Amino acid sequence: MKTSPPAAAIALAALYARDPQALEQTFDHMTNRSLERLDGWLQEDYNVPRNDQYFRLVAQAIARRMAHKSLHKYKNISPPEVVEAALKFHRLPKSLQAELGAKYGGDSQPTSWFLALERFKELASGDPSELWKLVMRAQ
């Protein structure tokens, strides 16, 4: 059975259709002021109820925007070697290492973002959609 999309998703799509530039600018600068502006649009213009689903959807929208910006930067600005080095340099917190190791298996717990991403790529078997699902669930 197909369920209807949450009100916040519909409102975000409507906001994007109405003024894509304003919404992009809001996502470009994730400050308290930007988040308050986004929340204000969703509350005042669309009367979206604030509940767990609302906050989850807004957080996912922000995470997706950040991921797409990173991919764009990776593709157009930074050579793959630089991005790979950065992912290898930044170590995961011990608690996240343990959580990802237990949740996604593998030969050992991932100690860096690079190793975690490599494990996700293995599990996704080349399917970009599955890779994004794994990345989003890891947060």
Order of alpha helices (4+ residues) and beta strands (2+ residues): alpha-alpha-alpha-alpha-alpha-alpha-alpha-alpha
